[in-house]
Amino acid sequence: RKSNQMVEPQHKVEHCNSEDKRFIEFLLGYMYEFCPPELRISTEKLSQYMLTMEAKCEPNLYRKQYGNLKTVLKLPQIMNVVWLDNNIIRLRDMAAMEQCFNAGVISQQLFEGYKVTVDKHWTHRLGVMKNLGQNLCKVCNMTFKTLV
């Protein structure tokens, strides 16, 4: 692994109440719409988006309970689905999201949306690699292809 790559921290699925689940639904919905193909967004971009929303809408009221957005994103129940890498919000990996789905933290619709978002990410990434001539494995000489 390269030294500049962040490694997703291990996380045990935490219990979520209905308010937590609604904020998670808002957060994932926003990320599915605006973060592909990178599977990440900046806290600044999310914060700016939330400022355009009504002050008393549910996500803003949830955030205000805890003071600021970064505090909310560090809550164990929110870290079920995302993790912070300095000022970048990153989606958890497939195994973690599957655990969240099985534990009832996210709905079937959110889990399916996650899978679609990940597919978009890898399709984009493989397309970039192909365009750069980097779609050949150096170990086994296998060529990776995108089927679109």
BARO-210280 format. One record per residue: x, y, z of N, C-alpha, C in turn; residue number from 1. Coordinates in steps of 0.05 Angstrom, whole numbers, plus 5000, padded with zeros to 4 digits. Layout:
# BARO-210280
ATOM	X	Y	Z	X	Y	Z	X	Y	Z	NUM
...
# end
This chain:
# BARO-210280
ATOM	5017	4976	5000	5000	5000	5000	5018	5024	5000	1
ATOM	5009	5045	4986	5024	5070	4985	5020	5085	5011	2
ATOM	5040	5101	5019	5038	5115	5045	5018	5137	5045	3
ATOM	5010	5148	5022	4991	5170	5022	4962	5160	5021	4
ATOM	4957	5134	5020	4930	5124	5019	4919	5121	5048	5
ATOM	4895	5130	5052	4882	5127	5078	4870	5099	5079	6
ATOM	4871	5087	5103	4859	5061	5107	4834	5065	5123	7
ATOM	4812	5053	5114	4787	5056	5129	4790	5044	5156	8
ATOM	4783	5059	5177	4785	5048	5204	4764	5027	5209	9
ATOM	4770	5007	5225	4751	4986	5233	4729	4999	5249	10
ATOM	4705	4988	5246	4682	4999	5260	4662	4978	5265	11
ATOM	4652	4976	5290	4631	4958	5297	4604	4972	5293	12
ATOM	4585	4959	5282	4559	4971	5276	4546	4979	5303	13
ATOM	4539	5005	5305	4527	5016	5329	4497	5019	5325	14
ATOM	4482	5017	5347	4453	5020	5347	4446	5048	5338	15
ATOM	4425	5051	5322	4415	5077	5313	4386	5080	5320	16
ATOM	4379	5104	5330	4351	5110	5334	4339	5121	5309	17
ATOM	4313	5128	5309	4300	5136	5284	4311	5163	5274	18
ATOM	4319	5181	5292	4332	5206	5283	4358	5201	5269	19
ATOM	4374	5184	5280	4400	5176	5268	4395	5165	5240	20
ATOM	4376	5147	5238	4370	5134	5212	4361	5155	5191	21
ATOM	4345	5174	5200	4336	5195	5181	4359	5212	5171	22
ATOM	4378	5219	5190	4401	5234	5181	4418	5218	5162	23
ATOM	4422	5192	5169	4437	5175	5151	4424	5173	5124	24
ATOM	4398	5172	5123	4383	5171	5097	4389	5197	5081	25
ATOM	4388	5220	5095	4394	5245	5082	4423	5245	5072	26
ATOM	4442	5238	5089	4470	5238	5082	4476	5220	5058	27
ATOM	4467	5195	5059	4472	5177	5037	4458	5186	5012	28
ATOM	4434	5196	5014	4420	5206	4990	4436	5228	4977	29
ATOM	4446	5246	4993	4463	5268	4982	4488	5257	4969	30
ATOM	4501	5239	4983	4526	5228	4972	4522	5212	4947	31
ATOM	4500	5197	4946	4495	5181	4921	4490	5200	4898	32
ATOM	4478	5223	4903	4472	5241	4881	4496	5257	4873	33
ATOM	4513	5266	4892	4534	5285	4886	4562	5275	4887	34
ATOM	4567	5251	4899	4595	5243	4901	4605	5225	4880	35
ATOM	4588	5210	4865	4601	5193	4844	4616	5210	4824	36
ATOM	4637	5202	4814	4647	5174	4815	4668	5170	4837	37
ATOM	4671	5189	4856	4693	5187	4874	4687	5173	4901	38
ATOM	4662	5169	4908	4655	5156	4934	4663	5173	4958	39
ATOM	4666	5199	4953	4673	5217	4975	4665	5246	4969	40
ATOM	4661	5261	4990	4656	5290	4986	4669	5305	5009	41
ATOM	4673	5330	5006	4685	5346	5028	4663	5354	5047	42
ATOM	4671	5358	5072	4653	5368	5093	4643	5396	5085	43
ATOM	4661	5411	5072	4653	5438	5064	4630	5438	5043	44
ATOM	4632	5420	5024	4611	5418	5004	4584	5410	5016	45
ATOM	4584	5391	5035	4560	5383	5048	4549	5405	5066	46
ATOM	4567	5419	5080	4559	5441	5097	4546	5464	5081	47
ATOM	4558	5470	5058	4547	5491	5040	4519	5482	5030	48
ATOM	4516	5457	5024	4490	5447	5015	4469	5450	5038	49
ATOM	4477	5443	5062	4459	5445	5084	4451	5473	5090	50
ATOM	4468	5492	5085	4462	5521	5089	4440	5530	5069	51
ATOM	4437	5517	5047	4416	5524	5028	4389	5513	5036	52
ATOM	4389	5494	5055	4364	5482	5064	4351	5499	5085	53
ATOM	4326	5494	5090	4312	5509	5111	4326	5504	5138	54
ATOM	4327	5525	5154	4341	5524	5180	4329	5503	5198	55
ATOM	4303	5499	5196	4289	5481	5215	4282	5454	5201	56
ATOM	4295	5448	5179	4290	5422	5167	4304	5401	5184	57
ATOM	4295	5376	5181	4305	5354	5199	4335	5351	5200	58
ATOM	4349	5350	5177	4378	5346	5178	4392	5369	5193	59
ATOM	4383	5394	5189	4396	5417	5203	4390	5416	5233	60
ATOM	4366	5408	5240	4360	5406	5269	4376	5384	5282	61
ATOM	4380	5362	5268	4397	5340	5278	4425	5350	5282	62
ATOM	4436	5364	5262	4463	5375	5264	4466	5394	5287	63
ATOM	4446	5411	5290	4447	5432	5312	4446	5419	5340	64
ATOM	4435	5396	5342	4435	5382	5368	4463	5377	5378	65
ATOM	4481	5373	5359	4509	5365	5366	4529	5388	5362	66
ATOM	4519	5411	5353	4537	5434	5350	4545	5440	5322	67
ATOM	4559	5421	5309	4568	5426	5282	4569	5400	5266	68
ATOM	4573	5402	5241	4572	5379	5223	4594	5359	5229	69
ATOM	4618	5368	5234	4641	5350	5240	4635	5332	5264	70
ATOM	4623	5344	5285	4616	5329	5309	4596	5307	5302	71
ATOM	4576	5314	5285	4556	5294	5277	4569	5272	5262	72
ATOM	4587	5278	5244	4600	5258	5227	4619	5239	5243	73
ATOM	4626	5248	5267	4643	5231	5284	4627	5214	5304	74
ATOM	4600	5217	5303	4583	5200	5320	4585	5171	5312	75
ATOM	4587	5153	5331	4590	5124	5323	4567	5114	5305	76
ATOM	4543	5124	5310	4520	5114	5294	4522	5125	5265	77
ATOM	4533	5148	5261	4537	5159	5234	4561	5146	5221	78
ATOM	4581	5140	5237	4605	5126	5226	4599	5098	5218	79
ATOM	4574	5088	5223	4567	5062	5212	4569	5062	5181	80
ATOM	4563	5085	5169	4561	5086	5139	4582	5103	5126	81
ATOM	4595	5121	5141	4616	5138	5130	4639	5140	5150	82
ATOM	4662	5149	5140	4684	5155	5158	4698	5180	5149	83
ATOM	4710	5195	5168	4723	5220	5162	4752	5216	5157	84
ATOM	4762	5227	5135	4790	5227	5129	4797	5257	5127	85
ATOM	4805	5268	5150	4809	5297	5153	4783	5312	5147	86
ATOM	4781	5326	5125	4756	5340	5118	4741	5327	5095	87
ATOM	4747	5301	5090	4734	5286	5069	4716	5265	5082	88
ATOM	4691	5264	5072	4672	5243	5081	4673	5221	5061	89
ATOM	4680	5197	5071	4683	5174	5053	4662	5153	5060	90
ATOM	4650	5141	5039	4632	5118	5044	4647	5094	5054	91
ATOM	4634	5079	5071	4646	5054	5080	4647	5033	5057	92
ATOM	4662	5012	5061	4664	4991	5041	4639	4973	5040	93
ATOM	4638	4956	5020	4614	4939	5016	4608	4922	5040	94
ATOM	4628	4910	5052	4624	4892	5075	4611	4907	5098	95
ATOM	4621	4931	5104	4610	4948	5126	4581	4956	5120	96
ATOM	4575	4963	5094	4548	4972	5087	4529	4948	5088	97
ATOM	4539	4924	5081	4522	4901	5083	4515	4895	5112	98
ATOM	4535	4898	5130	4529	4895	5159	4508	4915	5168	99
ATOM	4510	4940	5159	4491	4960	5166	4463	4953	5156	100
ATOM	4462	4942	5132	4436	4934	5121	4425	4911	5138	101
ATOM	4441	4891	5144	4432	4868	5159	4424	4875	5188	102
ATOM	4436	4896	5199	4430	4906	5226	4406	4925	5226	103
ATOM	4396	4932	5202	4373	4950	5201	4380	4979	5203	104
ATOM	4406	4986	5200	4414	5014	5201	4406	5029	5175	105
ATOM	4409	5015	5153	4400	5026	5127	4380	5009	5114	106
ATOM	4363	5021	5098	4341	5006	5085	4351	4992	5060	107
ATOM	4334	4975	5049	4341	4961	5024	4346	4981	5002	108
ATOM	4330	5002	5001	4333	5023	4980	4360	5037	4982	109
ATOM	4369	5043	5007	4395	5056	5010	4418	5037	5003	110
ATOM	4414	5011	5010	4435	4992	5004	4437	4988	4974	111
ATOM	4415	4986	4960	4415	4984	4931	4427	5009	4918	112
ATOM	4421	5033	4929	4433	5057	4919	4463	5057	4923	113
ATOM	4472	5046	4945	4501	5043	4950	4514	5026	4929	114
ATOM	4502	5003	4922	4513	4986	4902	4515	4999	4875	115
ATOM	4494	5014	4868	4494	5029	4842	4517	5050	4842	116
ATOM	4520	5064	4865	4541	5084	4867	4569	5072	4864	117
ATOM	4573	5049	4877	4599	5035	4875	4604	5026	4847	118
ATOM	4583	5016	4834	4586	5007	4805	4594	5031	4788	119
ATOM	4581	5054	4792	4589	5078	4776	4618	5085	4781	120
ATOM	4626	5083	4807	4654	5090	4814	4673	5072	4799	121
ATOM	4669	5045	4800	4688	5027	4787	4687	5029	4757	122
ATOM	4663	5033	4745	4662	5037	4716	4678	5061	4708	123
ATOM	4675	5083	4722	4690	5107	4716	4720	5103	4720	124
ATOM	4727	5090	4742	4755	5086	4748	4769	5068	4727	125
ATOM	4755	5046	4719	4766	5028	4698	4768	5043	4671	126
ATOM	4748	5060	4666	4749	5075	4641	4773	5094	4640	127
ATOM	4778	5107	4662	4802	5124	4664	4827	5108	4661	128
ATOM	4828	5085	4674	4852	5068	4672	4857	5059	4644	129
ATOM	4835	5051	4630	4837	5042	4603	4848	5065	4585	130
ATOM	4837	5089	4589	4846	5112	4573	4875	5118	4578	131
ATOM	4885	5113	4601	4913	5118	4608	4931	5094	4603	132
ATOM	4919	5072	4593	4935	5048	4588	4943	5034	4614	133
ATOM	4928	5038	4635	4935	5025	4661	4916	5003	4668	134
ATOM	4903	4991	4649	4884	4969	4655	4896	4942	4651	135
ATOM	4922	4940	4654	4936	4914	4651	4949	4908	4678	136
ATOM	4943	4884	4689	4955	4876	4714	4985	4870	4710	137
ATOM	5002	4881	4726	5030	4877	4723	5039	4850	4733	138
ATOM	5022	4837	4749	5030	4811	4760	5022	4788	4741	139
ATOM	4997	4789	4732	4988	4766	4715	4982	4773	4686	140
ATOM	4986	4798	4679	4981	4808	4652	4952	4807	4643	141
ATOM	4933	4805	4662	4905	4805	4656	4896	4833	4648	142
ATOM	4880	4835	4627	4870	4861	4619	4842	4865	4631	143
ATOM	4838	4888	4644	4812	4895	4656	4796	4911	4635	144
ATOM	4771	4904	4632	4754	4917	4612	4729	4927	4626	145
ATOM	4718	4948	4614	4692	4959	4623	4671	4951	4603	146
ATOM	4649	4942	4612	4627	4934	4595	4605	4955	4599	147
ATOM	4601	4972	4580	4581	4993	4583	4560	4990	4562	148
# end
